[in-house]
Amino acid sequence: MRRVPTEEDIQKDQPVKKGETALCAVCGAELEMDQESHEYLCPVCDSEETE
């Protein structure tokens, strides 16, 4: 699991919205809405954490 500073972890939880699209604050990738939890998930950052 990748260790991240607390500051980076907090920023990741606050998506940047550009128009109608939510972007990851860490890597800039387009966020996807999780159907169960209704939270935004980053396909790039979250996939790195699960490996």
PDB file with SEQRES, HELIX, SHEET and CRYST1 records, atoms N, CA, C and O in Angstrom:
SEQRES   1 A   51  MET ARG ARG VAL PRO THR GLU GLU ASP ILE GLN LYS ASP          
SEQRES   2 A   51  GLN PRO VAL LYS LYS GLY GLU THR ALA LEU CYS ALA VAL          
SEQRES   3 A   51  CYS GLY ALA GLU LEU GLU MET ASP GLN GLU SER HIS GLU          
SEQRES   4 A   51  TYR LEU CYS PRO VAL CYS ASP SER GLU GLU THR GLU              
HELIX    1 AA1 THR A    6  LYS A   12  1                                   7    
HELIX    2 AA2 CYS A   45  THR A   50  1                                   6    
SHEET    1 AA1 2 VAL A  16  LYS A  18  0                                        
SHEET    2 AA1 2 THR A  21  LEU A  23 -1                                        
SHEET    1 AA2 2 GLU A  32  MET A  33  0                                        
SHEET    2 AA2 2 TYR A  40  LEU A  41 -1                                        
CRYST1    1.000    1.000    1.000  90.00  90.00  90.00 P 1           1          
ATOM      1  N   MET A   1       0.837  -1.183   0.000  1.00  0.00           N  
ATOM      2  CA  MET A   1       0.000   0.000   0.000  1.00  0.00           C  
ATOM      3  C   MET A   1       0.886   1.252   0.000  1.00  0.00           C  
ATOM      4  O   MET A   1       1.911   1.303   0.680  1.00  0.00           O  
ATOM      5  N   ARG A   2       0.485   2.223  -0.749  1.00  0.00           N  
ATOM      6  CA  ARG A   2       1.236   3.463  -0.890  1.00  0.00           C  
ATOM      7  C   ARG A   2       0.952   4.381   0.299  1.00  0.00           C  
ATOM      8  O   ARG A   2      -0.208   4.605   0.646  1.00  0.00           O  
ATOM      9  N   ARG A   3       1.996   4.908   0.921  1.00  0.00           N  
ATOM     10  CA  ARG A   3       1.819   5.858   2.025  1.00  0.00           C  
ATOM     11  C   ARG A   3       1.735   7.265   1.446  1.00  0.00           C  
ATOM     12  O   ARG A   3       2.529   7.640   0.584  1.00  0.00           O  
ATOM     13  N   VAL A   4       0.779   8.027   1.922  1.00  0.00           N  
ATOM     14  CA  VAL A   4       0.619   9.402   1.458  1.00  0.00           C  
ATOM     15  C   VAL A   4       0.600  10.327   2.658  1.00  0.00           C  
ATOM     16  O   VAL A   4       0.117   9.953   3.726  1.00  0.00           O  
ATOM     17  N   PRO A   5       1.121  11.528   2.490  1.00  0.00           N  
ATOM     18  CA  PRO A   5       1.034  12.493   3.585  1.00  0.00           C  
ATOM     19  C   PRO A   5      -0.429  12.834   3.875  1.00  0.00           C  
ATOM     20  O   PRO A   5      -1.278  12.759   2.988  1.00  0.00           O  
ATOM     21  N   THR A   6      -0.708  13.203   5.098  1.00  0.00           N  
ATOM     22  CA  THR A   6      -2.071  13.532   5.506  1.00  0.00           C  
ATOM     23  C   THR A   6      -2.651  14.639   4.636  1.00  0.00           C  
ATOM     24  O   THR A   6      -3.828  14.600   4.280  1.00  0.00           O  
ATOM     25  N   GLU A   7      -1.837  15.614   4.297  1.00  0.00           N  
ATOM     26  CA  GLU A   7      -2.286  16.740   3.476  1.00  0.00           C  
ATOM     27  C   GLU A   7      -2.776  16.257   2.107  1.00  0.00           C  
ATOM     28  O   GLU A   7      -3.818  16.705   1.629  1.00  0.00           O  
ATOM     29  N   GLU A   8      -2.033  15.352   1.483  1.00  0.00           N  
ATOM     30  CA  GLU A   8      -2.425  14.811   0.177  1.00  0.00           C  
ATOM     31  C   GLU A   8      -3.697  13.985   0.306  1.00  0.00           C  
ATOM     32  O   GLU A   8      -4.553  14.030  -0.578  1.00  0.00           O  
ATOM     33  N   ASP A   9      -3.833  13.238   1.387  1.00  0.00           N  
ATOM     34  CA  ASP A   9      -5.017  12.415   1.608  1.00  0.00           C  
ATOM     35  C   ASP A   9      -6.262  13.289   1.759  1.00  0.00           C  
ATOM     36  O   ASP A   9      -7.324  12.941   1.242  1.00  0.00           O  
ATOM     37  N   ILE A  10      -6.147  14.407   2.453  1.00  0.00           N  
ATOM     38  CA  ILE A  10      -7.272  15.321   2.640  1.00  0.00           C  
ATOM     39  C   ILE A  10      -7.668  15.938   1.301  1.00  0.00           C  
ATOM     40  O   ILE A  10      -8.857  16.030   0.999  1.00  0.00           O  
ATOM     41  N   GLN A  11      -6.703  16.359   0.501  1.00  0.00           N  
ATOM     42  CA  GLN A  11      -6.990  16.968  -0.794  1.00  0.00           C  
ATOM     43  C   GLN A  11      -7.683  15.986  -1.721  1.00  0.00           C  
ATOM     44  O   GLN A  11      -8.543  16.387  -2.506  1.00  0.00           O  
ATOM     45  N   LYS A  12      -7.330  14.714  -1.649  1.00  0.00           N  
ATOM     46  CA  LYS A  12      -7.934  13.719  -2.526  1.00  0.00           C  
ATOM     47  C   LYS A  12      -9.425  13.578  -2.252  1.00  0.00           C  
ATOM     48  O   LYS A  12     -10.196  13.266  -3.160  1.00  0.00           O  
ATOM     49  N   ASP A  13      -9.834  13.803  -1.017  1.00  0.00           N  
ATOM     50  CA  ASP A  13     -11.235  13.664  -0.644  1.00  0.00           C  
ATOM     51  C   ASP A  13     -12.084  14.849  -1.095  1.00  0.00           C  
ATOM     52  O   ASP A  13     -13.307  14.819  -0.964  1.00  0.00           O  
ATOM     53  N   GLN A  14     -11.444  15.892  -1.624  1.00  0.00           N  
ATOM     54  CA  GLN A  14     -12.168  17.069  -2.079  1.00  0.00           C  
ATOM     55  C   GLN A  14     -12.004  17.195  -3.590  1.00  0.00           C  
ATOM     56  O   GLN A  14     -11.023  17.776  -4.054  1.00  0.00           O  
ATOM     57  N   PRO A  15     -12.950  16.659  -4.366  1.00  0.00           N  
ATOM     58  CA  PRO A  15     -12.812  16.707  -5.818  1.00  0.00           C  
ATOM     59  C   PRO A  15     -12.881  18.124  -6.368  1.00  0.00           C  
ATOM     60  O   PRO A  15     -13.597  18.974  -5.840  1.00  0.00           O  
ATOM     61  N   VAL A  16     -12.134  18.365  -7.424  1.00  0.00           N  
ATOM     62  CA  VAL A  16     -12.149  19.639  -8.118  1.00  0.00           C  
ATOM     63  C   VAL A  16     -13.167  19.517  -9.239  1.00  0.00           C  
ATOM     64  O   VAL A  16     -13.061  18.617 -10.072  1.00  0.00           O  
ATOM     65  N   LYS A  17     -14.151  20.404  -9.273  1.00  0.00           N  
ATOM     66  CA  LYS A  17     -15.182  20.317 -10.307  1.00  0.00           C  
ATOM     67  C   LYS A  17     -14.882  21.331 -11.400  1.00  0.00           C  
ATOM     68  O   LYS A  17     -14.720  22.524 -11.143  1.00  0.00           O  
ATOM     69  N   LYS A  18     -14.814  20.827 -12.620  1.00  0.00           N  
ATOM     70  CA  LYS A  18     -14.589  21.676 -13.785  1.00  0.00           C  
ATOM     71  C   LYS A  18     -15.784  21.466 -14.696  1.00  0.00           C  
ATOM     72  O   LYS A  18     -15.888  20.435 -15.359  1.00  0.00           O  
ATOM     73  N   GLY A  19     -16.694  22.445 -14.733  1.00  0.00           N  
ATOM     74  CA  GLY A  19     -17.938  22.267 -15.473  1.00  0.00           C  
ATOM     75  C   GLY A  19     -18.799  21.268 -14.724  1.00  0.00           C  
ATOM     76  O   GLY A  19     -19.080  21.464 -13.541  1.00  0.00           O  
ATOM     77  N   GLU A  20     -19.219  20.212 -15.379  1.00  0.00           N  
ATOM     78  CA  GLU A  20     -20.023  19.157 -14.758  1.00  0.00           C  
ATOM     79  C   GLU A  20     -19.178  17.950 -14.387  1.00  0.00           C  
ATOM     80  O   GLU A  20     -19.700  16.981 -13.836  1.00  0.00           O  
ATOM     81  N   THR A  21     -17.874  17.990 -14.681  1.00  0.00           N  
ATOM     82  CA  THR A  21     -16.990  16.854 -14.451  1.00  0.00           C  
ATOM     83  C   THR A  21     -16.183  17.055 -13.172  1.00  0.00           C  
ATOM     84  O   THR A  21     -15.588  18.115 -12.977  1.00  0.00           O  
ATOM     85  N   ALA A  22     -16.158  16.054 -12.306  1.00  0.00           N  
ATOM     86  CA  ALA A  22     -15.344  16.104 -11.087  1.00  0.00           C  
ATOM     87  C   ALA A  22     -13.982  15.507 -11.400  1.00  0.00           C  
ATOM     88  O   ALA A  22     -13.888  14.426 -11.983  1.00  0.00           O  
ATOM     89  N   LEU A  23     -12.915  16.222 -11.008  1.00  0.00           N  
ATOM     90  CA  LEU A  23     -11.553  15.766 -11.265  1.00  0.00           C  
ATOM     91  C   LEU A  23     -10.840  15.485  -9.958  1.00  0.00           C  
ATOM     92  O   LEU A  23     -11.096  16.134  -8.943  1.00  0.00           O  
ATOM     93  N   CYS A  24      -9.943  14.512  -9.992  1.00  0.00           N  
ATOM     94  CA  CYS A  24      -9.140  14.158  -8.816  1.00  0.00           C  
ATOM     95  C   CYS A  24      -8.193  15.311  -8.490  1.00  0.00           C  
ATOM     96  O   CYS A  24      -7.520  15.827  -9.383  1.00  0.00           O  
ATOM     97  N   ALA A  25      -8.134  15.717  -7.232  1.00  0.00           N  
ATOM     98  CA  ALA A  25      -7.267  16.810  -6.811  1.00  0.00           C  
ATOM     99  C   ALA A  25      -5.801  16.406  -6.819  1.00  0.00           C  
ATOM    100  O   ALA A  25      -4.931  17.276  -6.841  1.00  0.00           O  
ATOM    101  N   VAL A  26      -5.503  15.113  -6.803  1.00  0.00           N  
ATOM    102  CA  VAL A  26      -4.123  14.640  -6.762  1.00  0.00           C  
ATOM    103  C   VAL A  26      -3.553  14.470  -8.166  1.00  0.00           C  
ATOM    104  O   VAL A  26      -2.495  15.019  -8.474  1.00  0.00           O  
ATOM    105  N   CYS A  27      -4.250  13.704  -9.032  1.00  0.00           N  
ATOM    106  CA  CYS A  27      -3.686  13.381 -10.339  1.00  0.00           C  
ATOM    107  C   CYS A  27      -4.415  14.034 -11.510  1.00  0.00           C  
ATOM    108  O   CYS A  27      -3.897  14.034 -12.626  1.00  0.00           O  
ATOM    109  N   GLY A  28      -5.605  14.589 -11.283  1.00  0.00           N  
ATOM    110  CA  GLY A  28      -6.337  15.267 -12.342  1.00  0.00           C  
ATOM    111  C   GLY A  28      -7.209  14.367 -13.200  1.00  0.00           C  
ATOM    112  O   GLY A  28      -7.805  14.833 -14.171  1.00  0.00           O  
ATOM    113  N   ALA A  29      -7.295  13.092 -12.862  1.00  0.00           N  
ATOM    114  CA  ALA A  29      -8.123  12.161 -13.634  1.00  0.00           C  
ATOM    115  C   ALA A  29      -9.605  12.408 -13.351  1.00  0.00           C  
ATOM    116  O   ALA A  29      -9.964  12.918 -12.290  1.00  0.00           O  
ATOM    117  N   GLU A  30     -10.454  12.048 -14.298  1.00  0.00           N  
ATOM    118  CA  GLU A  30     -11.894  12.202 -14.127  1.00  0.00           C  
ATOM    119  C   GLU A  30     -12.399  11.178 -13.109  1.00  0.00           C  
ATOM    120  O   GLU A  30     -12.109   9.988 -13.227  1.00  0.00           O  
ATOM    121  N   LEU A  31     -13.153  11.642 -12.110  1.00  0.00           N  
ATOM    122  CA  LEU A  31     -13.650  10.765 -11.060  1.00  0.00           C  
ATOM    123  C   LEU A  31     -14.905  10.028 -11.499  1.00  0.00           C  
ATOM    124  O   LEU A  31     -15.677  10.516 -12.324  1.00  0.00           O  
ATOM    125  N   GLU A  32     -15.092   8.845 -10.932  1.00  0.00           N  
ATOM    126  CA  GLU A  32     -16.274   8.037 -11.213  1.00  0.00           C  
ATOM    127  C   GLU A  32     -17.112   7.957  -9.937  1.00  0.00           C  
ATOM    128  O   GLU A  32     -16.568   7.881  -8.836  1.00  0.00           O  
ATOM    129  N   MET A  33     -18.432   7.975 -10.092  1.00  0.00           N  
ATOM    130  CA  MET A  33     -19.347   7.891  -8.945  1.00  0.00           C  
ATOM    131  C   MET A  33     -19.571   6.423  -8.593  1.00  0.00           C  
ATOM    132  O   MET A  33     -19.967   5.629  -9.445  1.00  0.00           O  
ATOM    133  N   ASP A  34     -19.317   6.066  -7.330  1.00  0.00           N  
ATOM    134  CA  ASP A  34     -19.574   4.714  -6.864  1.00  0.00           C  
ATOM    135  C   ASP A  34     -21.074   4.553  -6.655  1.00  0.00           C  
ATOM    136  O   ASP A  34     -21.697   5.361  -5.965  1.00  0.00           O  
ATOM    137  N   GLN A  35     -21.651   3.524  -7.243  1.00  0.00           N  
ATOM    138  CA  GLN A  35     -23.098   3.335  -7.199  1.00  0.00           C  
ATOM    139  C   GLN A  35     -23.604   2.972  -5.801  1.00  0.00           C  
ATOM    140  O   GLN A  35     -24.733   3.314  -5.450  1.00  0.00           O  
ATOM    141  N   GLU A  36     -22.792   2.292  -5.005  1.00  0.00           N  
ATOM    142  CA  GLU A  36     -23.226   1.869  -3.673  1.00  0.00           C  
ATOM    143  C   GLU A  36     -23.074   2.972  -2.633  1.00  0.00           C  
ATOM    144  O   GLU A  36     -24.011   3.256  -1.887  1.00  0.00           O  
ATOM    145  N   SER A  37     -21.899   3.596  -2.580  1.00  0.00           N  
ATOM    146  CA  SER A  37     -21.645   4.592  -1.547  1.00  0.00           C  
ATOM    147  C   SER A  37     -21.932   6.019  -2.000  1.00  0.00           C  
ATOM    148  O   SER A  37     -21.961   6.934  -1.177  1.00  0.00           O  
ATOM    149  N   HIS A  38     -22.145   6.220  -3.298  1.00  0.00           N  
ATOM    150  CA  HIS A  38     -22.402   7.542  -3.878  1.00  0.00           C  
ATOM    151  C   HIS A  38     -21.261   8.513  -3.592  1.00  0.00           C  
ATOM    152  O   HIS A  38     -21.482   9.706  -3.383  1.00  0.00           O  
ATOM    153  N   GLU A  39     -20.031   7.982  -3.585  1.00  0.00           N  
ATOM    154  CA  GLU A  39     -18.840   8.804  -3.409  1.00  0.00           C  
ATOM    155  C   GLU A  39     -18.054   8.791  -4.710  1.00  0.00           C  
ATOM    156  O   GLU A  39     -18.137   7.849  -5.499  1.00  0.00           O  
ATOM    157  N   TYR A  40     -17.284   9.863  -4.919  1.00  0.00           N  
ATOM    158  CA  TYR A  40     -16.418   9.903  -6.086  1.00  0.00           C  
ATOM    159  C   TYR A  40     -15.181   9.055  -5.838  1.00  0.00           C  
ATOM    160  O   TYR A  40     -14.579   9.124  -4.767  1.00  0.00           O  
ATOM    161  N   LEU A  41     -14.800   8.250  -6.835  1.00  0.00           N  
ATOM    162  CA  LEU A  41     -13.606   7.422  -6.751  1.00  0.00           C  
ATOM    163  C   LEU A  41     -12.702   7.745  -7.934  1.00  0.00           C  
ATOM    164  O   LEU A  41     -13.178   7.913  -9.057  1.00  0.00           O  
ATOM    165  N   CYS A  42     -11.418   7.831  -7.686  1.00  0.00           N  
ATOM    166  CA  CYS A  42     -10.449   8.076  -8.757  1.00  0.00           C  
ATOM    167  C   CYS A  42      -9.974   6.720  -9.285  1.00  0.00           C  
ATOM    168  O   CYS A  42      -9.450   5.912  -8.518  1.00  0.00           O  
ATOM    169  N   PRO A  43     -10.150   6.458 -10.589  1.00  0.00           N  
ATOM    170  CA  PRO A  43      -9.715   5.178 -11.141  1.00  0.00           C  
ATOM    171  C   PRO A  43      -8.199   5.006 -11.118  1.00  0.00           C  
ATOM    172  O   PRO A  43      -7.709   3.877 -11.148  1.00  0.00           O  
ATOM    173  N   VAL A  44      -7.452   6.101 -11.067  1.00  0.00           N  
ATOM    174  CA  VAL A  44      -5.986   6.030 -11.063  1.00  0.00           C  
ATOM    175  C   VAL A  44      -5.456   5.864  -9.641  1.00  0.00           C  
ATOM    176  O   VAL A  44      -4.757   4.893  -9.351  1.00  0.00           O  
ATOM    177  N   CYS A  45      -5.777   6.783  -8.770  1.00  0.00           N  
ATOM    178  CA  CYS A  45      -5.250   6.757  -7.390  1.00  0.00           C  
ATOM    179  C   CYS A  45      -5.787   5.577  -6.589  1.00  0.00           C  
ATOM    180  O   CYS A  45      -5.027   4.928  -5.870  1.00  0.00           O  
ATOM    181  N   ASP A  46      -7.079   5.289  -6.700  1.00  0.00           N  
ATOM    182  CA  ASP A  46      -7.673   4.207  -5.925  1.00  0.00           C  
ATOM    183  C   ASP A  46      -7.185   2.847  -6.391  1.00  0.00           C  
ATOM    184  O   ASP A  46      -7.092   1.925  -5.580  1.00  0.00           O  
ATOM    185  N   SER A  47      -6.868   2.689  -7.678  1.00  0.00           N  
ATOM    186  CA  SER A  47      -6.356   1.403  -8.152  1.00  0.00           C  
ATOM    187  C   SER A  47      -4.936   1.180  -7.659  1.00  0.00           C  
ATOM    188  O   SER A  47      -4.538   0.036  -7.441  1.00  0.00           O  
ATOM    189  N   GLU A  48      -4.147   2.264  -7.473  1.00  0.00           N  
ATOM    190  CA  GLU A  48      -2.791   2.141  -6.932  1.00  0.00           C  
ATOM    191  C   GLU A  48      -2.829   1.702  -5.486  1.00  0.00           C  
ATOM    192  O   GLU A  48      -1.950   0.962  -5.045  1.00  0.00           O  
ATOM    193  N   GLU A  49      -3.828   2.142  -4.735  1.00  0.00           N  
ATOM    194  CA  GLU A  49      -3.933   1.807  -3.318  1.00  0.00           C  
ATOM    195  C   GLU A  49      -4.310   0.349  -3.102  1.00  0.00           C  
ATOM    196  O   GLU A  49      -3.923  -0.242  -2.094  1.00  0.00           O  
ATOM    197  N   THR A  50      -5.057  -0.243  -4.030  1.00  0.00           N  
ATOM    198  CA  THR A  50      -5.506  -1.622  -3.844  1.00  0.00           C  
ATOM    199  C   THR A  50      -4.436  -2.630  -4.219  1.00  0.00           C  
ATOM    200  O   THR A  50      -4.557  -3.804  -3.870  1.00  0.00           O  
ATOM    201  N   GLU A  51      -3.405  -2.212  -4.912  1.00  0.00           N  
ATOM    202  CA  GLU A  51      -2.336  -3.144  -5.318  1.00  0.00           C  
ATOM    203  C   GLU A  51      -1.375  -3.413  -4.196  1.00  0.00           C  
ATOM    204  O   GLU A  51      -0.421  -4.172  -4.368  1.00  0.00           O  
TER     205      GLU A  51                                                      
END                                                                             
